[in-house]
Amino acid sequence: MLPKILVFAGSNRTGAYSGQVADIAARTLAELGAEVTRIALVDYPLPIMDQDLELESGIPENAMRLGRLFAAHSGILIASPEYNSSIPPLLKNTIDWVSRISKDGGKPFKPYAGKVVALCSSSEGNYGGARGLYHLRSVMMNVGTQIITEQCSVIHAHQAFAEDGSLRDARTARSMERVCQSLIDHARMSMLRS
């Protein structure tokens, strides 16, 4: 049975580097034998997390849709930009809304339960967005996921991608392959335990 991996970027910006990184990760995962679902958060707009809104209207339907997607996959790969050395608000808001889900159709439901997560980043700077991954790693651990050790940070992202969408730097491409292989291996182990 092939592990199912969900891939998305933490930015909705047209031409976002994180979107390009997510595309590369999706291709690499598929080449390594995973069943990949690539989504864009722009297709799941959410209001800013607000417990008063939640009390009044419940969990937004797009958060429920995302929660069901998370639950249907063994692994998740997030490609994140870095905003002021931290998590972009779009991504944090998405994570927070999905973390509020406790039921679906009256039945207990925990979208993050048993999920294995890989983290990638990108930026135009020398750190490739890696500083933001410290915060993202902490948040994803807090919601109950298992985060793999390997991560891939694409430095100088404004010149990192070839015309065909691949990574120009062979070392970065190998790093991405290691991340994807580790995610697949951990997702397979998680499937065996469940």
One Martini backbone bead per residue (centre of mass of N, CA, C, O) as a GRO file, in nm:
protein
  194
    1MET     BB    1   0.094   0.038   0.025
    2LEU     BB    2   0.065   0.361  -0.038
    3PRO     BB    3   0.156   0.652   0.065
    4LYS     BB    4  -0.019   0.937   0.174
    5ILE     BB    5   0.050   1.272   0.051
    6LEU     BB    6   0.038   1.601   0.167
    7VAL     BB    7   0.068   1.913  -0.025
    8PHE     BB    8   0.181   2.247   0.085
    9ALA     BB    9   0.170   2.593   0.104
   10GLY     BB   10   0.222   2.909   0.301
   11SER     BB   11   0.135   3.048   0.019
   12ASN     BB   12  -0.063   3.262  -0.224
   13ARG     BB   13   0.136   3.380  -0.396
   14THR     BB   14   0.226   3.465  -0.691
   15GLY     BB   15   0.516   3.283  -0.736
   16ALA     BB   16   0.585   3.136  -0.494
   17TYR     BB   17   0.842   2.964  -0.362
   18SER     BB   18   0.679   2.760  -0.194
   19GLY     BB   19   0.522   2.652  -0.438
   20GLN     BB   20   0.772   2.541  -0.586
   21VAL     BB   21   0.858   2.351  -0.361
   22ALA     BB   22   0.596   2.185  -0.354
   23ASP     BB   23   0.619   2.081  -0.645
   24ILE     BB   24   0.885   1.930  -0.606
   25ALA     BB   25   0.792   1.748  -0.377
   26ALA     BB   26   0.562   1.608  -0.530
   27ARG     BB   27   0.741   1.483  -0.749
   28THR     BB   28   0.937   1.332  -0.565
   29LEU     BB   29   0.734   1.157  -0.416
   30ALA     BB   30   0.624   1.014  -0.669
   31GLU     BB   31   0.901   0.895  -0.763
   32LEU     BB   32   0.921   0.734  -0.468
   33GLY     BB   33   0.600   0.613  -0.429
   34ALA     BB   34   0.379   0.816  -0.378
   35GLU     BB   35   0.065   0.944  -0.289
   36VAL     BB   36  -0.033   1.258  -0.423
   37THR     BB   37  -0.151   1.570  -0.272
   38ARG     BB   38  -0.208   1.889  -0.421
   39ILE     BB   39  -0.248   2.195  -0.256
   40ALA     BB   40  -0.427   2.514  -0.203
   41LEU     BB   41  -0.514   2.755   0.029
   42VAL     BB   42  -0.688   2.937  -0.162
   43ASP     BB   43  -0.923   2.701  -0.161
   44TYR     BB   44  -0.930   2.767   0.183
   45PRO     BB   45  -1.081   2.998   0.311
   46LEU     BB   46  -1.025   3.193   0.617
   47PRO     BB   47  -1.077   3.315   0.898
   48ILE     BB   48  -0.983   3.447   1.166
   49MET     BB   49  -0.909   3.327   1.451
   50ASP     BB   50  -1.218   3.286   1.656
   51GLN     BB   51  -1.395   3.195   1.932
   52ASP     BB   52  -1.652   3.355   1.886
   53LEU     BB   53  -1.706   3.246   1.603
   54GLU     BB   54  -1.710   2.950   1.682
   55LEU     BB   55  -1.950   2.974   1.882
   56GLU     BB   56  -2.151   3.092   1.666
   57SER     BB   57  -2.060   2.894   1.385
   58GLY     BB   58  -1.824   2.726   1.409
   59ILE     BB   59  -1.659   2.541   1.201
   60PRO     BB   60  -1.536   2.592   0.917
   61GLU     BB   61  -1.570   2.424   0.627
   62ASN     BB   62  -1.270   2.451   0.530
   63ALA     BB   63  -1.152   2.322   0.785
   64MET     BB   64  -1.294   2.052   0.751
   65ARG     BB   65  -1.176   1.982   0.476
   66LEU     BB   66  -0.884   1.982   0.575
   67GLY     BB   67  -0.914   1.776   0.803
   68ARG     BB   68  -0.993   1.542   0.613
   69LEU     BB   69  -0.734   1.549   0.451
   70PHE     BB   70  -0.536   1.497   0.674
   71ALA     BB   71  -0.667   1.223   0.771
   72ALA     BB   72  -0.627   1.079   0.470
   73HIS     BB   73  -0.321   1.106   0.553
   74SER     BB   74  -0.003   1.005   0.659
   75GLY     BB   75   0.125   1.266   0.522
   76ILE     BB   76   0.299   1.593   0.551
   77LEU     BB   77   0.393   1.871   0.336
   78ILE     BB   78   0.557   2.179   0.417
   79ALA     BB   79   0.588   2.491   0.242
   80SER     BB   80   0.769   2.766   0.378
   81PRO     BB   81   0.783   3.068   0.453
   82GLU     BB   82   0.934   3.373   0.586
   83TYR     BB   83   0.819   3.579   0.863
   84ASN     BB   84   1.009   3.730   1.061
   85SER     BB   85   1.130   3.443   1.156
   86SER     BB   86   0.846   3.300   1.080
   87ILE     BB   87   0.516   3.241   1.050
   88PRO     BB   88   0.278   3.259   0.841
   89PRO     BB   89  -0.046   3.354   0.885
   90LEU     BB   90  -0.190   3.154   0.702
   91LEU     BB   91  -0.070   2.896   0.830
   92LYS     BB   92  -0.143   2.941   1.126
   93ASN     BB   93  -0.449   2.963   1.083
   94THR     BB   94  -0.489   2.682   0.967
   95ILE     BB   95  -0.377   2.517   1.202
   96ASP     BB   96  -0.569   2.632   1.418
   97TRP     BB   97  -0.841   2.548   1.301
   98VAL     BB   98  -0.784   2.240   1.284
   99SER     BB   99  -0.727   2.215   1.599
  100ARG     BB  100  -1.047   2.265   1.676
  101ILE     BB  101  -1.112   1.988   1.594
  102SER     BB  102  -1.338   1.714   1.743
  103LYS     BB  103  -1.571   1.687   1.522
  104ASP     BB  104  -1.769   1.463   1.293
  105GLY     BB  105  -2.088   1.412   1.294
  106GLY     BB  106  -2.053   1.361   1.624
  107LYS     BB  107  -1.769   1.250   1.596
  108PRO     BB  108  -1.472   1.183   1.676
  109PHE     BB  109  -1.200   1.423   1.569
  110LYS     BB  110  -0.840   1.401   1.465
  111PRO     BB  111  -0.646   1.521   1.215
  112TYR     BB  112  -0.343   1.487   1.358
  113ALA     BB  113  -0.355   1.198   1.412
  114GLY     BB  114  -0.066   1.024   1.315
  115LYS     BB  115   0.105   1.243   1.187
  116VAL     BB  116   0.345   1.302   0.935
  117VAL     BB  117   0.604   1.563   0.911
  118ALA     BB  118   0.729   1.791   0.666
  119LEU     BB  119   0.987   2.049   0.624
  120CYS     BB  120   0.994   2.349   0.429
  121SER     BB  121   1.189   2.616   0.270
  122SER     BB  122   1.205   2.978   0.169
  123SER     BB  123   1.444   3.227   0.038
  124GLU     BB  124   1.657   3.495  -0.055
  125GLY     BB  125   1.840   3.412   0.157
  126ASN     BB  126   2.090   3.232   0.344
  127TYR     BB  127   1.857   3.045   0.510
  128GLY     BB  128   1.583   2.964   0.357
  129GLY     BB  129   1.374   2.991   0.617
  130ALA     BB  130   1.472   2.823   0.874
  131ARG     BB  131   1.379   2.999   1.117
  132GLY     BB  132   1.069   2.939   1.081
  133LEU     BB  133   1.086   2.624   1.145
  134TYR     BB  134   1.105   2.634   1.449
  135HIS     BB  135   0.813   2.730   1.492
  136LEU     BB  136   0.666   2.518   1.321
  137ARG     BB  137   0.761   2.272   1.477
  138SER     BB  138   0.633   2.350   1.747
  139VAL     BB  139   0.339   2.362   1.652
  140MET     BB  140   0.319   2.069   1.533
  141MET     BB  141   0.379   1.932   1.801
  142ASN     BB  142   0.139   2.057   1.966
  143VAL     BB  143  -0.085   1.910   1.768
  144GLY     BB  144   0.050   1.595   1.740
  145THR     BB  145   0.286   1.560   1.558
  146GLN     BB  146   0.532   1.408   1.352
  147ILE     BB  147   0.861   1.522   1.304
  148ILE     BB  148   1.097   1.518   1.097
  149THR     BB  149   1.430   1.589   1.081
  150GLU     BB  150   1.427   1.648   0.802
  151GLN     BB  151   1.519   1.931   0.590
  152CYS     BB  152   1.437   2.199   0.344
  153SER     BB  153   1.638   2.480   0.229
  154VAL     BB  154   1.590   2.751   0.004
  155ILE     BB  155   1.821   2.942  -0.119
  156HIS     BB  156   1.805   3.193  -0.323
  157ALA     BB  157   1.512   3.167  -0.466
  158HIS     BB  158   1.533   3.375  -0.713
  159GLN     BB  159   1.773   3.143  -0.834
  160ALA     BB  160   1.683   2.819  -0.783
  161PHE     BB  161   1.515   2.794  -1.057
  162ALA     BB  162   1.438   2.636  -1.324
  163GLU     BB  163   1.242   2.634  -1.604
  164ASP     BB  164   1.124   2.336  -1.514
  165GLY     BB  165   1.122   2.372  -1.175
  166SER     BB  166   1.383   2.296  -1.079
  167LEU     BB  167   1.674   2.254  -0.911
  168ARG     BB  168   1.989   2.378  -0.956
  169ASP     BB  169   2.090   2.257  -0.691
  170ALA     BB  170   2.210   1.949  -0.606
  171ARG     BB  171   2.211   1.963  -0.297
  172THR     BB  172   1.913   2.049  -0.263
  173ALA     BB  173   1.792   1.808  -0.415
  174ARG     BB  174   1.901   1.595  -0.214
  175SER     BB  175   1.754   1.707   0.031
  176MET     BB  176   1.470   1.663  -0.080
  177GLU     BB  177   1.495   1.357  -0.114
  178ARG     BB  178   1.544   1.292   0.185
  179VAL     BB  179   1.282   1.403   0.292
  180CYS     BB  180   1.088   1.229   0.121
  181GLN     BB  181   1.192   0.950   0.208
  182SER     BB  182   1.145   0.985   0.510
  183LEU     BB  183   0.842   1.035   0.495
  184ILE     BB  184   0.769   0.767   0.369
  185ASP     BB  185   0.890   0.583   0.586
  186HIS     BB  186   0.721   0.700   0.825
  187ALA     BB  187   0.442   0.653   0.698
  188ARG     BB  188   0.463   0.347   0.682
  189MET     BB  189   0.497   0.299   0.985
  190SER     BB  190   0.230   0.432   1.064
  191MET     BB  191   0.048   0.233   0.908
  192LEU     BB  192   0.135  -0.024   1.071
  193ARG     BB  193   0.030   0.088   1.355
  194SER     BB  194  -0.288   0.140   1.260
   0.00000   0.00000   0.00000
